[in-house]
Amino acid sequence: MKKILLVFSTIAFVVITSTAQEKLNPKDTFTKIDTYLSNGTDNGFSGAILVIKEGQLIINKGYGLANKDSKTLNNPNTIFDIGSNTKQFTSTAILKLVELGKLKLTDPLSTFFKKLPIDKQSITIHQLLTHSAGFIESIGRDFSEISQEDFFKNLFASELLSEPGEKYSYSNTGYSILGRIIELTSGQSYETFLNEHLFIPAGMKQTGYLLPKWDTLQISRGYNRNVLDGGSTIARYQETNDVNWHLKGNGGINSTQNDMLLWYKALKSNIILTPESFKKLTTLYVTYPKSTSGYGYGWGVKYTEDNTLRISHNGSNGAFAHSIIWYPEEDLYIVYATNANSAKVEWVAYVVAKIILDESYSPKPIKHNVYSFTMKYIKQHSTDKSKKLLALLQENYADDFTHSGVLNRIGNIVLKSNENLAWALELFKINVQLYDDDGNLWDSLGDGYKANNLKEDAIKSYQKAIELGYKDSQKKLTELSKN
């Protein structure tokens, strides 16, 4: 699952200025946002939005389903995975340790870790916080098993992407190192320190990994592209009673809209950090490639056209996506969460921001992503309507429907569900007709025939895949030929 900050992408996504809304009409603004998102639920939108301006709550509402099986609705107390927005907790915790006199931002890694390679000994906490240390983005998937010893051994043995301090390079592993530094410096586990020094002072009771007494009825399930049910990440932590270092410190914390509102209030009123520390948190230190915007400590930092500060951050693991946008000078704060992420809804927070800041702006309606649209069509039609489906996809999803991957992934999703298997085969057939020189697609076609008990056709498809250089089909062909 991906877990990547895309703050720099949002800059190009929508240009937001802050001069258009000097006097916000709360009722009109609520109606605009609510109408936009309510209409989107008919096309698969599922999530929650929070907007507060100058202490006045404009909207705090959920949309769609937190759990499709139980029909539980999303609401301000729904618990979402916030992904890489975990990083602002890590950066705040580091500054709290600075305030406590436990460490300095200039401290090198050699202060905390022994027997480091020479090229990593002088890397500073500041460089880790700003993604300028040069560490790679990740060394494994979120939930792949790895011990603490192996994680840091492998990470410190990896080659740096650049000289420390040379340039920005987004790194989840860098924030995992910060998480471990928090533990080594405080003598507490990462989550325990956050709970004691950040969450409890802010009044946040439904934020964390394993420590909260979770309201289980409010835990949302994640639906990748609103199709694949990935369950909840909390359940996965509870299965092993652990959070490994692929996630700890850089992602995977769960929270609610109401808790994130308390977080904003705690930062704004300096309950957590002094004004001096908060300024350090939100100062622009390094710029993104080919951009005037950049990164502070756990926050993306941008100055708008009228020189107004905007801090923001995003997180995603495929099924969940989470965004925070904050204009501190104007006291405008937006939190957005979705448990059914796709390219169609990942950047909804920035659309909402523009609705607020530009009275003339009228957003395009949220529509089904290509995967959920196709799955809905499949459930409602038989395979003899496949030509119509292809025409609809090419007409309505031209930007998505430019390569073989879309139909192949949808076909495999149908195959995995073990329902509508005739449709899986039909999609694979269409794809092979469109891209007949791709061995991977012939392999998928073989899987489709096999699932539909058409052995001879499956063998021919696997043989074709092998002819086109797709070697993974050989094992399938051998096993099928034995039976």
N, C-alpha and C positions, 0 to 999 in steps of 0.2 A: 504494500500500500504506500502510496506516496505521502510525503509529509513535508512539503516544500513551501517556503514563504514566497509569495508572488507579489509583494508590494510594488515592485518596480513595474509590473505589468499593469497594475491598476491605474498608473499615471496616464498610460496611453488609452485606457479603457473609457475614461470619461474625464473631461476637463471641468473641474469644479471651482468656481469662484465663490466669494462669500459676501458680495455686495448687494445681491438682489433681494435678500430677505432681512432688511433691517428691522421690520416689525412682523414677526411671525404670527399668523392667525392659527391658533392651535386646532380649532375645530375643522377648518378647511384643510389644514395639513394632515390631520388624522384621516379625514375622508379620502384624500388623494392617495395616501399610502395604503390605507385599508382596502380601497377599491382595487388598486393595482395588485395587491397580494391575494385578496379574496378571489378575484377573477383567475389568478394563476393556479389556485388549488384545483380548478377543473381540469387543468393540464398537468397535474402531478406535482405542483409546488407543495412543499412540506417544510415548515420551519417556524421561526419566531423572529420578531423585530422589536427592538427597544430604541426609543428616541427620547432624549431629555435635553431641553434647551433652557439655559439660565434657571435651573432648578425646577422647571415646569415639565412634568411628564407628558409628552405629546402622544406617545403610543407605547404600549407594552403588551403584545398580543401574540398568540400562537396561531398557526395555520396548518391544516392537514393533519396527518396521523403520526404520532410518536411510535405507535405499535399497530401494525396492520392486523395482526391476529386478534388482539384484544379490542381493537377500534379505539384505543386511547388517543385523545386529541392532544396536539402540542399546545403548550400554554407557558406563561412566564416562569413556572416552576419545573418545566421539563428539563431533564438532565441531558446535555449534549456533550460529545467529545469536542473540545475546542482546539485540538491540533496544535499547531505551532504558536498559538497565542499563549501557550505554556511559557514561552520564552520571556514574556514580560514579568512573570512571577520569578523566574530564575534571575533575571537582571535586577529586579527589585530586591531580592534576597541578598544578592551580592552587595548592593549599595547599603543595605541594612547592616551587613557585616562590617562594611567600611565605617559606618556611623558608630558601631560598637567597638571600633578599634581593633578588630580581629584580623584585618588584612588591608592592603592598599591596592589600588587599581594598577599600579606600576609593578606589583609583585610578579616575578617570573614563575613559570611552571616548575622550575627546579626547587622553588620554595616548598612545593607540595608533593612532588613526585620524584622519586629517586631513580638513578640509573637511566635517565632519559638520553636519547640520542642527542648529539651535540646541536643539531639543527633545530631542536625543539626546546632546549633548556631556557632560552631567553625570551620565549613567547610570553607576553603579558596578559593579565586578566583583561585589560582594556582591549587588546587585540581580539581576544575570544569574544567579548561582548559585542564588538562591531563587525564580526565576521571578516576580520582582516588578518587572522593568524595563519591562514594558508591550509588549514585542514580540509580534507575531503568532505563531501556532503554527508555521506553515510558509509557504513561498512557492513550493512545487513538490513534485512527487512524488520519492520516494527516488532513482530512477535516471534521472530526466529530465536531459538534458544541460544544463549551465550552467557558464560559466567562473567562476573565482574573482572576477574583476573585476565581472562582471554580477550574481553572487549578492549581494555586499555592496552594490553600487550600488542594486539593487532593494530590498534589505532596509532599508537606511538611508533610502531614499526613502518607505518605507511608513509609514502612519499608526499611531501608538501606540494601543493599546487602552485605556490608562489612564495617568495620571501616574506617572512612575517612583517606585517605593517605595510606591505607594498600595494595591495589592492583589496577590494571587496570580493569575497567569494562565499556565498551562503553555505553555512556548515551546521548541520544538526549535531555532528560529533563535537564541535567546539562547545556547544551548550551542554552536552553531556559531561564534558570535562568540567565546566562550571558547576554543574550539579554535584559532581564528586568533590570539588573544592569546597562547596558549601558543607558537605558532610565532614570532610577532614578538618575544616576550620572550626565548625560549631560543635563537633562531637555528637551530632544528631543525624538521623537519617534525613535525606532530602525532603521528603514529605512532612516529617515531623517538624523540621525547622520552618517550612512554609506555613504549616498549620499554626504554630505557636506565634510567629512573628508577623504573619501577613493575614491569614484568613480569620483567625479568632479576633484580633483587634478590629478587623473590618466587619465582623458579624456574619461572615460567610460560613454557613454550615453544610452546604451541598456542593463543595468544591474540593477536588483532590483525586487520588487514585483509589486507595484502599481504606484510609482512615475515617472518612465520613460515615455516619449512620445513614446510609442512602435510603431515601424514600423510594423503594423498589417499584412502586406503581408509577413513578414519574420518569423512570429510566427509558430513554428512547432507544430504538433499534436503528441501525444504519442501513440505508438502502442505496447501494451504488447505482447511479443513474436511474433511481427510483424503480429498479428491477431486481438487483441481487440483494438478498437479505444477509447482511453481515453480522447481525446481532449487535450486542453492546460491548464496548471495550471493557467496561467495568466487570462484566461477567468473565471476560478472559483474564483479567487481573486476579479475580477471585479464584479462578480454577487453579492457578499456581501460587496464589498468595504472594505475588511478587510482580514487580515492574522491572523489566530488564533495561540495560543501558542503551539499547537501540532507541528507547523512548524517554527514559528518565532524564529530566532536565531540559529536554527540547520539545517534547510533545506529549499528547495523550491524556492530559488532565481533563477531567469532566467538570462541568459547571452548569448553572442555570442563568437565565436572563436576570432574575432578581438578585442573584449573587454578584453578577457582573455589574449591576447597578450599585450595589454596596461597595464594590471594588473602586469604581469611579469616585464615589463620594469619599472614600477613605483616602485616595490619592489627592483629590481636590482639596480636602481639608487638612492635609498633612498629618493624618493619623498614623500612616505607615512610614513615610519619609519626610525629612525636612524639606523646605522649599529649595534649598541648595542642592539636595540630592535629586529632587524631582527634575530640576533643570538639567542636571547631568544625564538623567534618564532620557530626556527628550531633546538633547542637543545633537545637531547633525555633525557627525565625525568623518564618515567616509561616504563617497558618492557611488551610486550605481554606474555601471558602464554606460557611457553615452547619455548621461542624465545629470541634471542639477539637483535631483533629489537623492536621498541616501538613507543611512542607517544611524540610529543612536544606540541606546542600550536596550535591546528587546523591542524596539519600535522603529518603524519606517518613518522618516521625517521629510516633510516637504513644505516649502513656502509657496503659497498660491500667487497668482498674478498680482494681487494687491498686498503681497508680503505678509499674509496671514499664515500663522503656523498651523499645519495639519499633521497630526501623528496618527499612524494607522498600522495595522498588522493583520495578516490573514493566516489561516491554517486549514489544512485539508488532509484527510487520509483516504480519499476516494469516495467513501460513503457520507462522511460528515464534512462540513465546511463551516468556518467561523470567521467573522470579520469584525474588527473594531475600528471605528473612525472617530477621531476626537479633534475638535478645534478648541484648544484650551482658552485662547483669547476671547472667543465668542461664546464659550461654555456650551458647545453643541457636542453631544456624545451619542454615538450610534453603535448598537451591538446587533449583529445578525448571526443567526445559526440556522443550518439546515441539516436534516438527517437523510436527505435524498438528493445528494449532490450530483450535478452534471454541469457541463459548460453553459447550459442555459440559465442556471440559477446561482453559480458560484459567486458572481459579483453583484448580487442584488443590493448589498449595502451601499454600493456606490451609486446605484440608480436612486435609492431612497435619499441619499445625500443630495443628489441633484434636484430631486423633487422639492426638497426643503429650501435649497439655496437658489433655485431658479424658478420663479413663478410661471414663466412661459413654457417650461419644459413639460412635455407629455411623453411618458415612457412607452416603448413598444410593449405589447402584452407578452407575458410569460407564456411560452408554448411548450408542448411536450418535447423532450429531447428525442433524438432519432431512435434510441433504444426503447424507451417506454412507448413511443408512438407505434413502433413495429410490433412490440409485444401485445399491445392493446388490439391492434388490427388482427394479429394471429388468433387471439382468443375469440374474435367475433366473426372470422371468416374461414372458409375451407381453402385448401391449397389451389383449387381451380381459380382463385382470385389473386394468384401471385403476380400476374402481369400488371394488374391494377395497383398492387402494392408497390411494385418497382417504379411505376409511373409516378405515384404519389411521393415516394422517397426522392426521386430525381427532381421533382417539381418543388417540393417544400423543404428539402434538406440538401440542397445542392452543395452547400459549403461542407457538409459532413460526408456526403456521398461522393467522394472523389477518389476513393481507393478501395481495395478489396477487404480491408480490415473490418469495416462496419458490419457487413453481412456475415462475415466469418465469425465475429464475436457474438452476434445475435444468435446465429445458428448453434454455436457452442453453449450459449446460455440456455436455449431451448432444450438442447441435448442433455445438459446437466440437470435440468428440472424434471426430466423423464416424463414430460407431458408434451402433447402435440408433436410427437416425433416425426410424423409425416411432414410437418412444416420445417423441421430442422433439415431434413433431407432436401426439401424443395429449395430452401435458401442456399444450401451448398451447391445444388445444381445450377441455380441462377448465377452464383458467383463464379463457378467454373466456366460457364458460358461467356461471362464478361471478361474473365482473366484466365484463359486456358493454359497459360505457360507458367503458372505458379504451383510448384509442388506441394506447398503447404495446404493450398485449397483442395487439391486432389486428395490429400491425406484426410482433410475434414470430410470430404465427400465420402471417403471410405468409412469413416466413423458413422456417418449418417446412414449409409447402407447397412452397416453392421447392426446399428441400433434398431433398424427396421427388419432385421432377420433376412437380409438379401445378401447372402454370403458371396455368391459368385461376382456380383457387382462390386462388392467391397474389395475383393481380391484384385479385380481389374483396376480399381481406383488407386489402391496402394501401389500396385505395379507401376502405374502411370506416375505417381508421386516420386517413386524411386528413380524412374527414367529422367525425371526433371531435376534430380539431384537432392530430393528431400529424403535423407538417409533415415530419419526417425521412423519412417513407415516400414522399414525392414522387419523390426521386431514384431509389429502388429501383423504383418503379412505372414511371418513364420508361425506365430501362434494361431492365426486363423486357419492356415493350411493344415495344421495338425488335427484340427477338430473335424 
